[in-house]
Every structure is written in C-alpha cells, then in structure tokens.
Amino acid sequence: MLKLGHITYSNCLPVHAGILDGFVDFPFELVAGIPSELNRMLYEGSVAVSPSSSIEYALDPGKYLLLPDLSITSRTRAMSIILESSLPLAELGGRTVALTKASATSVILLRIILEIMNGVRAEYTLFEQGSEEPAGPVAAILTIGDLALQRSATTSFPHVYDLGRLWNEFTGLPFVFALWQVNYKKDIDNELTLLYDGVVRSKKYGLSHLQELAGRYAGPFGLPEPFLIEYWKSLSYDLGDEEQKGLLRFYGYAAEIGAIPSVPELVFFSR
C-alpha cells in the first residue's frame, strides 16, 4: 500500500480535506508531519508521495516525479512565511539570523531575498520553532506555518516581512512552497494513478467547502475562522503556467547562490 505524506499545517488542509474527512474513497495510508520530516521520509521512501518542499525536488534531480496541478503557492503574499527583524533587510549583513529547521524552501528563499535582492550576507543559526528559542542574540527570526500566522510584531523585532510578498514584488510571480512529489518506482503506476485521482477529488471537495472547513478546523489550528478563510484564498493549489514560471525562477536564483547544482526540468507523472 502506498503512503501519502500530509503537512500538519493549515495550508495543506484544503487539498487533503476530502481524504481526512472521509468524503473521498482513499485506500492508502496518510502520514502526517512537518515539511522537513516529510522531505526526509520521501527521500528515504517511507512515503511514496508527499507535498514536500519545492527545493527538495531540485536538490536531487531525477529522483522525483511531480503530480500535475498540485502545489501550495502564495499568489502575492505568503502570510505564513515571516521574518521578524530588529533591523531593515539591507542592514542584516554580517548579523545573525535564526532559521527554523521546519522548512528548507523558506530558508533558500530568505537567502535569495537577502543576497540577490538586497546584496547582503548574513550569518545563520538553526532552531526548532515551537519548542525552543534561538540560541544567543539574533537580529532576525524566520518562522513558518501556523506559528507564523499566530505571531505578531514585538518591540524587539519591529520589522516584519512576508517573504512571499517580497518575492512577488521583486519578480511579479507567485512563489511555490510545496509540490506533490513522487519517489517513483516502476511497479506503482496503477496504485499511483488511484492515489492521484483521490487527491484531485479531495482538492476539489476542499476548495468548494472552505467555509465549512474553517468552522471545524479554526479551533484546532488556533486561528480565527475569517482569517483562516482569507489565508486559504490567498494561496493557489494549482501548478499551471504562472506557478511553473515562479518555480523555475526560484530554481534559477537558488542555483545562482549555490543552493542547488542547476535548474532541474519539471517532470510529471503521467498515467
């Protein structure tokens, strides 16, 4: 039986809602985790398919296939990828920035924003968001997911930046944070087709029931119902031409800063 990864953050819920709520027949196992955990499980093959960090696809070219028409993409703002800083971005050169261990894509995006867009190089330290504070004094903190949605500006970090908004202002393109990726084996085509069809049906259900989902999940996610709907509507869950343009532009900049070896070709699973 194939296993499908599920990001525990609220951003993934609209795609997997039909599966989670039992409205879509889905004879496969769902495995929940944060993005960095799912990246590891996908790489190791302990899950066959997962919505995983978009940078993961480019780190090992040829290892994965993409499921068509599925992504988690910020259209013009991310809302859940937030840098809180004591200084303006252009003044972070040589300063220490704390990076969450929960996401790989957001870390590379921040480097692009600092190094390419602002011409500065910072020092970096890692921390486990939600369970610990960054060690030592830091000039800025990168937080993602529902924790980022719940945080507010403080006097210590008065500058709050939405990385999706900064990307869109610089490129005019959406930013793809996650892709449904397949650790492909030749003998899984029939099961993979069934799994993919189930995810597509689940996505259709979820996007047509956002109000109902917000009413049931606002409490568990710790977010107000209207805010949760606004957040979901700010995202694209497709992988059309504009999303692919944004993705390839991201890979181009990631290669420029040496984060990936080259820009990979986008290769999709086909029935």
C-alpha positions, 0 to 999 in steps of 0.5 A, spaced: 500 500 500 502 506 498 503 512 503 501 519 502 505 524 506 500 530 509 503 537 512 500 538 519 499 545 517 493 549 515 495 550 508 495 543 506 488 542 509 484 544 503 487 539 498 487 533 503 480 535 506 476 530 502 481 524 504 481 526 512 474 527 512 472 521 509 468 524 503 473 521 498 474 513 497 482 513 499 485 506 500 492 508 502 495 510 508 496 518 510 502 520 514 502 526 517 508 531 519 512 537 518 515 539 511 522 537 513 520 530 516 516 529 510 522 531 505 526 526 509 521 520 509 520 521 501 527 521 500 528 515 504 521 512 501 517 511 507 512 515 503 511 514 496 508 521 495 508 527 499 507 535 498 514 536 500 518 542 499 519 545 492 527 545 493 527 538 495 525 536 488 531 540 485 536 538 490 536 531 487 534 531 480 531 525 477 529 522 483 522 525 483 516 525 479 511 531 480 503 530 480 500 535 475 496 541 478 498 540 485 502 545 489 501 550 495 503 557 492 502 564 495 499 568 489 502 575 492 503 574 499 505 568 503 502 570 510 505 564 513 512 565 511 515 571 516 521 574 518 521 578 524 527 583 524 530 588 529 533 591 523 531 593 515 533 587 510 539 591 507 542 592 514 542 584 516 549 583 513 554 580 517 548 579 523 545 573 525 539 570 523 535 564 526 532 559 521 527 554 523 529 547 521 521 546 519 522 548 512 528 548 507 524 552 501 523 558 506 530 558 508 533 558 500 528 563 499 530 568 505 537 567 502 535 569 495 531 575 498 537 577 502 543 576 497 540 577 490 535 582 492 538 586 497 546 584 496 547 582 503 550 576 507 548 574 513 550 569 518 545 563 520 543 559 526 538 553 526 532 552 531 526 548 532 520 553 532 515 551 537 519 548 542 525 552 543 528 559 542 534 561 538 540 560 541 544 567 543 542 574 540 539 574 533 537 580 529 532 576 525 527 570 526 524 566 520 518 562 522 513 558 518 506 555 518 501 556 523 506 559 528 507 564 523 500 566 522 499 566 530 505 571 531 505 578 531 510 584 531 514 585 538 518 591 540 524 587 539 523 585 532 519 591 529 520 589 522 516 584 519 516 581 512 512 576 508 517 573 504 512 571 499 510 578 498 517 580 497 518 575 492 512 577 488 514 584 488 521 583 486 519 578 480 511 579 479 510 571 480 507 567 485 512 563 489 511 555 490 512 552 497 510 545 496 509 540 490 506 533 490 512 529 489 513 522 487 519 517 489 517 513 483 518 506 482 516 502 476 511 497 479 506 503 482 503 506 476 496 503 477 496 504 485 499 511 483 494 513 478 488 511 484 492 515 489 492 521 484 485 521 482 483 521 490 487 527 491 484 531 485 477 529 488 479 531 495 482 538 492 476 539 489 471 537 495 476 542 499 476 548 495 468 548 494 467 547 502 472 552 505 467 555 509 465 549 512 472 547 513 474 553 517 468 552 522 471 545 524 478 546 523 479 554 526 479 551 533 484 546 532 489 550 528 488 556 533 486 561 528 480 565 527 475 562 522 475 569 517 482 569 517 483 562 516 478 563 510 482 569 507 489 565 508 486 559 504 484 564 498 490 567 498 494 561 496 493 557 489 493 549 489 494 549 482 501 548 478 499 551 471 503 556 467 504 562 472 506 557 478 511 553 473 514 560 471 515 562 479 518 555 480 523 555 475 525 562 477 526 560 484 530 554 481 534 559 477 536 564 483 537 558 488 542 555 483 545 562 482 547 562 490 549 555 490 543 552 493 542 547 488 547 544 482 542 547 476 535 548 474 532 541 474 526 540 468 519 539 471 517 532 470 510 529 471 507 523 472 503 521 467 498 515 467 
